[in-house]
């Protein structure tokens, strides 16, 4: 048992080291051109509550977000709960939200070789294109895990890929590892997000936030509708544009 625990710890340390390396290597640098501070709200896994309540909150304010979809779980159960079905996917797309790629099965990309990563990404893109008539333009790493081979695979296919390293995006950015902060922070520390919004407005910079479910009693990686609305209103009041991630990397 102790040997198994030691091996598990070693594996976790190895993954952490490889993840840190990936953040600094295989970079795809680009100069971010903003005409005003910008917020992008992103939703992973297409949880049914994000597809319904989350999209509705954004639409009520006249803005749109980015939804990162696993085709293999649509209409079924994802790791964090039920996913929206194909009808809801088409409705969110038709409403003008971005539909991005999140791999077909939400795979841990550290466990796959380059060919396996490419297959996960390509199968999902093909699945989405068959239903929406368009391939996604951006990618979000499942679990935020980014081996070097995943960065290279993503950027061979997409304009940008989003990670889960908190921080603002400004000046020269790595298109293969867009920084993003957890939106569920709004439940624990609104002041933190308020400071990030204020800093983005002052610089100006691009703030990307991510979450999963949107419901009154969210899971550990979700947010309430009230907190989502609060973040959105705070950003708009600070003068931020609110745009889908793929639209931002396409240019002003």
N, C-alpha and C positions, 0 to 999 in steps of 0.2 A: 504493500500500500504506500509506504514512504517513497519507494522508488517511483511509483506512478505519479505521486504528487510532485516529486522533484522533476520528473520529465515534463509534467504539465507546466510547472513554473518556468522551466527552461524554454519550453515552446512559446510561452507568453512573452518572455523577455526577448526571444529571437524575433518574434513578430513585431514587438514594439520597436526594436532597433531597426528592423527593415522598414517599418513604417516611417520612422524619423528620417532614414536615409532617402526614402522616396520623396519626402517633402522637399528635399534639397537638391535632388538629382533629377535627371530627365525633365528638366524644366522647358516650358514653352513660353518664353517671355514675350510680353506685349505691353505697349503703353496704353493705359486706360484713359480714354478721352471722354470726359463728362462735361456737359454744359450746366449741370446742377447736381446737388447731392441726390443719391438714388438709393432706394430700398427695393430688394427683391425678396418676396415671400415664397418659400419653396416647401412642398409637401411630399414626403417619401412614402412609397408603398401603395398609394391611392386607397387609403383607408376610406370606408364608405362615408364616415362623418366628415372627412376632409373634402371629399368629392361633393358632398351635399352642403353641409353647414359652412365649411371653410370657404368654398367657392362663393356661396351666397353672401358671406360677410364682405368679401372683396368686391363682388359685383355691386353691392349696395352702395359702395363708395366710388364706383366707377373705375375700378382698377382691376388688374388681372395678375395671376401668379403662375408658378411653375409646378407641375405635378409629375413626379418621377414614378414611372409605372413598371411593375413586374408583370409581364403578360401572362406568366404561368400561374398567377394567383388571382387574376381578375374573376370576379364573381364567386370566389371561394374564400378560404381563410388564409390570410397572411400571417406572419409571425406575431403581429401585434393586434390581430383582430380581423374582422370581415372586410374584404375589399369591395369597392364599387364594381358593378357589372359593366358589360359592354355598352349598354344603353346609356349609363351614366358617363362612361368614358367619352362617348360621342357627344353627349350634351356639354360636357366641360370643354371639350375641344371646340365645339361650335360656338360656345360663348366667348371664345377668344383667349382662353388660357393656354399656356405652353404645356405640351405633353412631352416629357423627356424620358430618356432611357435609364433604367435602374437594374439592368440585367433581367433575363427571363425568369430566373428562379430565386433571385436575391442571394446569389452565391457568395461565399467567402472567397474573395479573389486570391487571397494568400494560398488557398488550397489548390489552385488551378495553375497549369502551365499557360504559356502564351496562347497556344492553340485553343485551350479550354476557355480562356477569357474571351478571345475573339468570338468563339461560338456562342457564348452566353449573350454577348452584346449583339451580335448579328441576328440571332434568332429573335431577340426581343424587338429589334428595329424592324425586322421583316413582319413580325406579328402586328406591330403598331401600324406600319405602312399599309398592310392589307385591310385594316379596319378604318383608318383615318385618311388614307390617300396621301400621306406625307410621312417621311422619315423624321425622327427627332433630330434636333440640332445640338442638344446638350445632354450630358450624362452626369449622374450622381453615383459615387462609389457606394455599393452596399456596405453597411456598417461603418462607412467612412474609411475603409481599409484600402491602402493604395500602394501595392507593390509596384516597383518600377515598370514591370511588364504591363500592368494595368494602365498606368499613365500613358505609355506608348500606344497601347491598343485603343484607348479612348480617343486620343488625339489624332489617330489615323482615320477616325470616323466622325468626329464631332468638333464643333467650334470651341467647346470648353467642357471642363469636367469639374464638378463641385465636390469638395471634401467636407470635413467637419472640424477643421481647425479654426477656432474663433479669431476674429480680428476684422479690421476693415480692409477693403481692397482700394488701393490708390497708387498712382504713379505707375511703375513697372510691376505688373502682376504676372503670376504663373497661370496661364490659361488651363493647364492640366491640373491645377489644384486651387480652385477658387475658394477663398476663405469664407467660412459660414459659422454663425453662432446659433446655439439652440434657442428656438423661440419659447420653449417651455421655461426658460429663465424668467419669463414674465410672471409666472406663478410664484416664484421664490424671491425675485429681486428685480422689481420694476426699475429701481434706481440704476441698476447696471445697464439695462437696455436704454433707459433715458439718456445716460451718459454717452453710450455708443451712438445714438441718434444725433445728439448734440454735436459730437465730434465729427460725424459724417457731414453734418450741415455746415460746420465751420471750415473743413479742409478744402474743398468738398471731397467726399469719398463715396464708395459704394458699399453699403451694408447688405449682406445676404443673411437671411435667417431661415432655419429649417425646422420642421416639426413633422408629426405623423397624424394622429387623430385630433379632431376638434369637437369636443363635447363637454357638457357641464361637469362630468366627473372623468377627466381624461386619464389615460394610462401614464406611465412614467415618462414617456417621450412625446406626450401630447400637450394640448393647450385648450383652455376654455374659449368659447366664442367671445366672451367679454374681454379676455386678455388679448386675443387676436385683434379685436376691434380697437382696443386701447393702443396697441403698438402701431396699427395702421393710422389712427388719428394723430398720434404723437408725431409720426414721420411726416404726414401731410402738413401739420401745423408748423413743423420746422422747415418747411419748404422743399422737402424731398419729393422727387418723382418716384412713383411706384411702378416698376416695370418687370416683366418676366426676365429671368436670367438670360435666356437665349437672345432676347431682344437687345439686352445691354451689350453683350459681347459682339453683336452685329454692328454696333456703332451708335452715335447720338441719334 
